[in-house]
Amino acid sequence: MASLQASSFLHSSAYSLPTLSRKRTITSILDLPKTRASNIPLHDLQTGRLAEELEKARSYTSLKTTFVDKKFTKNDENYGSDSMVMEKLYAILEAVADRVEMHKNIGDQRDNWNSLLLTSINAITLAGATMSGIASTIAAGAAPVGAFKISSTLMFIAATGMLCIMNKIQPSQLAEEQRNAARLFKQLQKEIETTIAIGEPTERDVNEAMQKVLALDKAYPLPLLGVMLEKFPSNMEPAVWWPQQQRSGQVTSAHCNGWNAKLEKEMRSIVEVLRRKDKEEYLRLGGKALKLNKMLAISGPILTGLAAIGSALVGSSSHGSWAAILGVVAGSLASVVNTLEHGGQVGMVFEMYRGNAGFFKLMKESIESNLLDRRENGELFEMKVALQLGRSLSELRDLASSSSNRGGEVDEFASKLF
């Protein structure tokens, strides 16, 4: 009896398995051959049958444990790779959220610049014109004439210098740039959050997010010196804030990923309308705003300069009358021009038109890219295009049908939003 208990103890202890790393316990004993000590005859215990059975159990257990260890090792490697991708996306997400705040704060600051500089320059200009007019009414040679002349001349000179700087940097346009950047970075932030929420991001998602961040940084720089966008370009060009889209170069089947020949024809018609109507119209309007802004930016400093010259000559015997007129009239006109340019925020209007033209250019490139490689599902992409243009799906299809029937010549614009 004692020998049987000892044998049973040895047999059961041979089946106990070590605990795997990270608290993973493998109950492979359930898969062992159905061998029990009670089924082994007594004479086999003396002839070595027990040793043979125990050896088989050890071999089976060792094989099972090795297989499970390899399986867990492979899963751990995949988990580590996915974890690194998620960490990279979260790092990019933090940087994007920080940029949203930076551009928002700097946009508010530069909008304040526009208001404060406009008010200050107009006050200086009108004060100079008033002093110049008062000096012309005082008899020549009187003591106050010199004080009024010098004061008004200095004010006009200061206003000229401040106007040159203000017209160069265009604070209203700077503020619009930062507002656009904040909106686009917030849009990118939502895209990354959606990618993380859906799950299973890849290195491709990380690379695309990085490229979009860098493209936005280049399109809307924060510093003023060195990298500031040209405020008076020679030609009106759409804004570009997205990376160059990579194309596979191979056209896939028309019936692929929700795409078909009818949808492809519809998208090509929409591209034609965007190119001929929307993008072209905003480029035309942006060009007019640019010309107006150039004219006002040159006129303001010229008028304040002429007012300074007229103010300096007030009271002279040979030029007294026209000098007073020049100082007062030119100073008043300079205030009007400055109000039209910066109070009307012509620079902001130009930047708005430039951004809208860029939006339609991005839509055109996105549609053409999807027509080539069918990266996005066709039905989903059609819905996105309709939403971006402020149309329902039926209205989008009607527009495409009308454009196709008329050879791209339609009376309405593709977008109903702006």
PyMOL commands that set and color helices and strands:
alter all, ss='L'
color gray80, all
select helices_A, chain A and resi 2-14+21-23+28-31+37-39+42-47+49-137+143-169+171-198+203-219+261-312+320-343+346-373+378-388+393-405
alter helices_A, ss='H'
color red, helices_A
deselect
rebuild
show_as cartoon
